[in-house]
Structures are given as structure tokens and as C-alpha cells.
Amino acid sequence: MFDHHCTACDRRQLIFPSQVTRIDNTDHGIEVAFGCWCGSQQIHLTGRRADRRRLTHAA
């Protein structure tokens, strides 16, 4: 579980493992794709290589 600020509904939500649809290891970090409670598909970038300056974006 992690918290995320949704770019579609502009709300901070708790995201549960059941909402995660994909996890990809990229050169920029780990991309976690999931469905927000509002129905919007989102991507959260995390991990050691994550560029913390990059904004989380909608899928």
C-alpha cells in the first residue's frame, strides 16, 4: 500500500496491491501502474533510480 496524488481527480489516495495492474523496471526507476479510486489509470515512479523531480503522470 502507498499513497498517491491523482492527476485526474486531484486527490491524495491510498493505493492497495489489488489496484496495481503492472510493474516495470526501467532505466528511470520502477514504474507502478494502477487504477485510482476515480477510475483513472496512473503511473507512480519509485525505486533507487527514480528521478524524484519527474512528475507522476496518467497512463
Buried (B, 14 or more C-beta within 10 A) or exposed (E): EEEBBBBEBEEEBEBEEEBBEEEEEEEEBBBBBBBBBEEBEBBBBBEEEBEEEEEBEEE
